[in-house]
Amino acid sequence: AFDDWLFASPIGARSKIDALKKAVELLGPDRYKEVAADPWIAQQIQRNVTLYDLSNSTNNRRIPRIIYQEMVISGPAGKQQLFKLLEEHVGLKPIAASP
């Protein structure tokens, strides 16, 4: 629900204040305080901001983008590049093609 709200803005990015208000609205004040106190939340937000900054740097404005952990692929990903990402970082293995 938060992502839907966050990305549905017709005028661009939401403000931090509006985002906090929406989070409290969705979670309720007590649950929000509990979640906000978890250090993992701050770390995840910082990681997401860093990835956003990385994917929008002057040298990296091509889309589509694939972001996995700290890896960012910009522009059309080649088949081999995508397979390598899936195999090395996600642990997926290719299956034999049917004849």
N, C-alpha and C positions, 0 to 999 in steps of 0.2 A: 504494500500500500504506500509505503514511504517513497520507494523508487518511482512508482506511477505518478505520485504527486510531484516529486522532485523534477522529473523530466517532462512533465506536462505543461510547464510554464511557457506561454506564448511570447514572453518578453525576455527570455534568456535565463541566466543563472538566478537561483533563489538566494536571498540573503541568509547569512548565518543565523540571525535572529528568527527569521521565518522558519528555517529548518529546525531550530531548537523548539520553537512553539509547536510545530507539527509533530515532532518526536514525542513531546510531552502529551500532546493530544492523543496520539496513537497508543502510547504505552501506559499512560496514566502517570501522575506525579511520583508515586512511590516506586513503581517499577523503573521509571526513568532515572531516579536518583541511584537506584541499585546498579543499573547498567552503566551509568555514567561514571561510577566509582571503579569499575573494572579497568585496570591498566591496559588490557588487551584492546579495548575499544579505542582508546587514544592512539595506540600503536597502529591499529588497522586504519584509522582515519588518516594518520600521517602517511602511511604506506600508500593509500589510495591517492592522496594529494600529490605525493612524489611521482607516482605512476602517471597521473594526469598531466603534471608539469612535463614529465619526460616525453609523453606522447604528443604534447603540444609545443615542443621546443621548435625553434626556428628551423632546425635541420630535419624535423620529423613531422611534417604536416600532411603526410599522405594517409589516405584511408583506402581500404579498410585496415583496421588494426586488430591484432591478436595480442592480448596481454595475459601472460601467465606468470605468476609470481613476479620476479624482477625482469622477465624477458618481454620485450616489446617488438613485434614484427609490424612494420608499417608498409603500406602499399600492398599490392596483390601478393600474397604468399604463394610461392611455387609449391607444387605438389610435394617435392622432396623435402623442402624446408618444413612444411606442415607435418609430414610424416615423421621427420626427425624430432620435431618438438613433441609430438604425441608419444613417440617411443621413449625418448630420453627423460622427459619431465613428467609425463602423466603415467607412464608404464604400460601404455597400450602397445600391442604387438599386431602386425598385419596377419590376416588369415589368407590362406591360399585361395587364389581366384578359381572360380568354377570354370570347367572347360566349355 
